[in-house]
Amino acid sequence: MSVRPELAWFKSSYSGSQGDSCIEIAITEHAIRVRDSKDVTRPHFTVGRKEWSRFVGFAIEA
């Protein structure tokens, strides 16, 4: 039986001080986990590291 380590979630430094409209991410060896910071009890979704890099690159250019 393997023990899954707790994910270390964090918000962007660009997130407002209210924290009411942001996502949080947790970086793992093979993927990026994404969740809604307003309701952390809801399931998160997973994105591959390559796909996350493409998304961030697109967001920076926009």
C-alpha positions, 0 to 999 in steps of 0.5 A, a space after each residue: 500500500 502506497 501513501 499519497 503525499 499531501 499536495 502543496 497548493 498555492 495561488 499566483 502572486 497576482 491573486 487579489 488579497 481577497 482570494 475570492 476569484 482565483 485558482 490554486 495549483 499544485 505541482 507534481 512530478 508528472 502533472 499540474 493539479 488545478 482547483 477553485 480557491 473558493 471551494 477547495 472541497 470540490 474535485 480538482 482537475 489535472 493537466 499534463 506539464 507540457 500542456 500547462 506550459 503551453 497554456 501559461 505561454 499563451 496566457 502571457 502573450 495575451 
